[in-house]
Amino acid sequence: MGALIKLLLLLLVAFFLASEVNLSTSLYRYEDNEIELSFPVWQTDKPWYYLKWNPAEREFEQRLQWEK
């Protein structure tokens, strides 16, 4: 069980290392807080996985390359 958890953590770290993460934060304006993630970093024009989240505007966008 411990080996499985270590493997999953290692895969999660590898995923974040191969991703481009943009984090925008502001203490003064709640609307400026946003997270944007695209995977893989070498294919930014058509990423395999794309996620954008802005809690102030209640915006959540998630795309996979294989979806139409």
Contacts in CASP RR format, 6 or more apart in sequence:
PFRMAT RR
TARGET T0000
AUTHOR 0000-0000-0000
METHOD contacts of the structure
MODEL  1
MGALIKLLLLLLVAFFLASEVNLSTSLYRYEDNEIELSFPVWQTDKPWYY
LKWNPAEREFEQRLQWEK
15 39 0 8 1.000
18 39 0 8 1.000
18 40 0 8 1.000
18 41 0 8 1.000
19 37 0 8 1.000
19 38 0 8 1.000
19 39 0 8 1.000
19 40 0 8 1.000
19 41 0 8 1.000
20 37 0 8 1.000
20 38 0 8 1.000
20 39 0 8 1.000
20 41 0 8 1.000
20 44 0 8 1.000
21 35 0 8 1.000
21 36 0 8 1.000
21 37 0 8 1.000
22 34 0 8 1.000
22 35 0 8 1.000
22 36 0 8 1.000
22 37 0 8 1.000
23 34 0 8 1.000
23 35 0 8 1.000
23 36 0 8 1.000
24 32 0 8 1.000
24 33 0 8 1.000
24 34 0 8 1.000
24 35 0 8 1.000
24 36 0 8 1.000
25 32 0 8 1.000
25 33 0 8 1.000
26 32 0 8 1.000
26 33 0 8 1.000
30 55 0 8 1.000
30 56 0 8 1.000
31 54 0 8 1.000
31 56 0 8 1.000
31 57 0 8 1.000
32 56 0 8 1.000
33 54 0 8 1.000
33 55 0 8 1.000
33 56 0 8 1.000
34 52 0 8 1.000
34 53 0 8 1.000
34 54 0 8 1.000
35 51 0 8 1.000
35 52 0 8 1.000
35 53 0 8 1.000
36 51 0 8 1.000
36 52 0 8 1.000
36 53 0 8 1.000
37 49 0 8 1.000
37 50 0 8 1.000
37 51 0 8 1.000
37 52 0 8 1.000
38 44 0 8 1.000
38 47 0 8 1.000
38 49 0 8 1.000
38 50 0 8 1.000
38 51 0 8 1.000
39 47 0 8 1.000
39 48 0 8 1.000
39 49 0 8 1.000
39 50 0 8 1.000
40 47 0 8 1.000
40 48 0 8 1.000
46 65 0 8 1.000
47 65 0 8 1.000
48 64 0 8 1.000
48 65 0 8 1.000
49 63 0 8 1.000
49 64 0 8 1.000
49 65 0 8 1.000
50 61 0 8 1.000
50 62 0 8 1.000
50 63 0 8 1.000
51 61 0 8 1.000
51 62 0 8 1.000
51 63 0 8 1.000
52 59 0 8 1.000
52 60 0 8 1.000
52 61 0 8 1.000
52 62 0 8 1.000
53 59 0 8 1.000
53 60 0 8 1.000
53 61 0 8 1.000
54 60 0 8 1.000
END
